Amino acid sequence: PEAGPDLLACLQHTDIRVCKESIRSLAKIGGREAETAIINVLHGNNSVLFSQAIASLGGMKSRKALAELMYIVCSGDLFLKNLPLKIDALGAIAMIGDRQAVPTLTKILASRHILARSRWDQLKIAIAGCLARLGDIRALPILKKKASGSAELGRACTEAVETIERMRGEQYGGA
């Protein structure tokens, strides 16, 4: 913890490797100051650090970062040029495990897109995986509806439904 101030200073270093390692180290140390500093990286201009910051916030199970992560997932990106970043954010949301994200994620899953359809399907597959890990039964209706579709998205939604139902069964003492 006493290295915190020096690690915070390293976030401004010109070498990206130093910045990434600083983010990783701050995440391992933890605490409010480290969490805030890593969230602030997402507000910065250095997009090369975003993926590391997202992964670190997920690893820290930072509920404070949920709004920022949801903003990344929901931000307007018609052609999904930031798809990898959105998928990283969904992974972090799943690691955090906060079910507040479920209503918004189900709306995105239910939406239709004509442009860049295969990229939207990739995002929706990642959303189905996130919803499965969150295990919230509120996601079941849209997941079941999308499961009837074909291809990868249908399979991902089927697996998500099975996972949530299995988790629910285990929660209530089932097999």
Sequence and secondary structure as in RCSB ss.txt:
>XXXX:A:sequence
PEAGPDLLACLQHTDIRVCKESIRSLAKIGGREAETAIINVLHGNNSVLFSQAIASLGGMKSRKALAELMYIVCS
GDLFLKNLPLKIDALGAIAMIGDRQAVPTLTKILASRHILARSRWDQLKIAIAGCLARLGDIRALPILKKKASGS
AELGRACTEAVETIERMRGEQYGGA
>XXXX:A:secstr
 TTHHHHHHHTT SSHHHHHHHHHHHHHH SHHHHHHHHHHHHSS GGGHHHHHHHHHHTT GGGHHHHHHHHHS
  TT TTHHHHHHHHHHHHHHT GGGHHHHHHHHH    TTHHHHHHHHHHHHHHHHHHT GGGHHHHHHHHTS 
HHHHHHHHHHHHHHHHHHHHHTT  
